[in-house]
Amino acid sequence: MSPYTNLEEYNLEITEEVKSRYSSIISEIGEDVSREGLVKTPERAAKAMLFLTQGYKQDAVKILKGAMFKEDYDDMVIIKDIELYSLCEHHMLPFFGKAHIAYIPNGHIVGLSKIPRVVDVFARRLQVQERLTHDILECINDTLQPKGVAVVIEASHMCMMMRGVQKQNSVTTTSGFRGQFEKQETRNEFLKLISSNLS
């Protein structure tokens, strides 16, 4: 029995259509799609693209509401260093990095694993980092209705590293704050905690 189980599911009709498009692209750039190393590439590329954009078929609000619990805790909750991988909508090249998210509960907390899942829902779409930051922030703020939410994303963009200006060491940082995090003191506490190593 194979130790690896592939749990990914794909709509066969859509996969075949995307596969056909990739096959045409490979041919148009001058490659031989029938070459041994490329025979299965259109199908692999189609499945990869559908996986990387599955966020369009997922509901971040439903994810959060499915794990909300009444709780009197009203101090800051931080989940930092959440890995994220997305596709830049301008060149369809990857950008990747980390998200740091905090909220101050207002009668409800949420299962900790749901915050990274929300990041994935919005990251697995064609994105720009600015909108990704905003989407995550507003989803958590509108759904949990906490006393405050903070989101900081640090990411490297392959469209800047592989082409264009070709700056391999550049990192883009975006942030958004709502509620109590709009106060300088609370914001500074959050920024200090995500930049420190507490282990």
Disulfide bonds with the S-S distance in Angstrom:
none
